[in-house]
Amino acid sequence: MIGNPHPKYTGSLNFNASYKGFDISLTTYGAFGMQILKSYRSFSDTPNDNYTNKDMTKYWNGEGSTNKYPAFAHGKNVNFIDISDIYVEDADYVKFSNITLGYDFSKGFKKLPVSKLRMYVTAQNLLTITGYSGMDPEIGFSADRNWASGIDAGYYPSSRTILVGMNITF
């Protein structure tokens, strides 16, 4: 038994403010004190696979090296491809899930033919602050298998979306 996929602490923050015709809304949440097994990483540990420079610099490269992973060479790490605690990482995160900035033109312009005219910009899944090296620490939870909680299988994270809209009330 290595790591704990269940966060010790979770929290969220909702903030709304308005001034004159402007308004802002912010929704953020986070989880802290959990670990995730980055399992998809173990299936691609051969020199024939693609790596980023960041991944390559973590491999052992000589005496006195403090790198995390063993030497990167074909055939030398036969046991290294199996699941190991070397793939367990802290997965604390804070996500800015929804930020909306709007302006109500009917508050600044009294002679409009409508009772309300508000334009806004919304960003969804704008930012994730984490030390986890995988794609998304939040996806380390299984949807239908309790035993698989805390295993990151390499699914794509939620997409970032920018919306522009208008509310009109007659």
N, C-alpha and C positions, 0 to 999 in steps of 0.2 A: 504494500500500500504506500504509494508515494504521492505527495501533494494533496490538496483539498480543493475540489471544484466549486465548493459552496462559499460564497462571500461571507465574511464576518460582519461586514457593514454594507448597507446600501443606502442611498439617499437621492433626493431630487430637489431641484430648485425651480420654482416658477416665478417669473418676474414680469409685471405689467406696469407701464407708466404712460402717461400722456401729458402733453403740454401744448396749449393752443391747439393747432390742428394736427400735430404730430403724435404718433403713438408707437410704442415699441413693446414687443412681447418676446420673452426668452424662456425656453424650457431646456433644462439640462438634468442629467442623472448620472449616477456612477455606482460602481461596486468596488469593494476593497477587501483585501485579505484572502484572496483565492489564487489558485495556480491552475494552469492549463497545460495539457500535454500536446505539443505541436507534432502530431503523429504523421502528417503528410511529409514532413521534412525527412523522416527516416527512410522513406521509400526512394529517395533520390540522392544517395551518397556514393556515387561513382564518378570518376573523372570525366565520363562521357556526358554528364548532365550540365545544364547551364546554372551558373551561380552569379550572384551580384558581387561586386568588389567588396561590399560590406561582409558578405558571408565568407569570402575567401580569406579575409584578414583574421578570422577567428581560429583558423587551423594552426596547429603546432608547427613551428618553423625553425626549430633548433633549440639547443640547450639554453636554459634561462628564459625561454618563452613562457608567457603567461596566458597564452591563448586557450580557449575553452575546448576545442575539438582536437582529436588525435591527428597525426600527420595525414595529409591528403594525398594518397597514392593508391593506384589500382591494386586490389588484391590484399592489401595489408589490413583492412578494417572489416574483416568478414563478420565478426560479432557486432560491429558497430551499427549494422543496418537494422538490428532488432530494436524493439521498443526499449527505452532506457530512461533513467531519470535525467540524463543529459538533455532531454527534450522538454522537461518540465520547467515552466517559466512563471514568474509572477505575472498576474493578469489584471492588476488594478487599472481602472479606467474612469474617465469622465467624458461624457458625450454631450455635445451641444446639438440636441436633436431638432430644435425648431427655433428659428429667430425670424421675427416679422417686424418690418419697419413700414409704417403707413402714414399717409397724410390725407386729412379730410378737407377737401377744397370748399365744402359748404360752410365751414367755420371761418374761412378767410374771405370768401366771396359771397356776399349776401344775395346778389341778384342772379343766382343760377336758376334755371328752370326746373331743377330737381331739389328735393328736400335733403338728400345726402349724396355726395360724390366722393368716394374714398378710393385712392390708389395705394397699392401696397406691393412690397417685395418680400418673399418668404424664402428662407434657405432651410432645407431639411437635411439632417445628417451632415451638417457643415464641418464639424471638427471632432476628432477623438484624441484625447490626451492620454497616452499610455506608454509604459516602458516595454510592453509586449512586442516582440519582433515579428509576430505573425500578422496576417491581414486585418483581423478584427478580434479583439478579446471577448466580445459579446457572443460570438457564434460558437463558443466552446461549450455549448449546451445542446444535448440531443433532444429532438422534438418528440421522438416516440420510444426511446430506449433509456431507461433510468440508469442502467449500468454504464452508459456512454457519456454521462455528464462530465464536462471538463475535458473533452477530447476535441481538438481542433482538427477537422478532417480536410481543411483547405477550401471550404466553401467561400464564395465571393461575399464580401460584406455588403450591407445595404448601400444603395447608390446615393450619391449626393444629388440633390435636386434643387433647382432655383425656379421659383414660380413668380410671375408677375400677374397681378390681377386688379380688378376694379369692381367696387360695389356701388350700385346705383339704386337709390330709393326715390320713387316718384311721389 
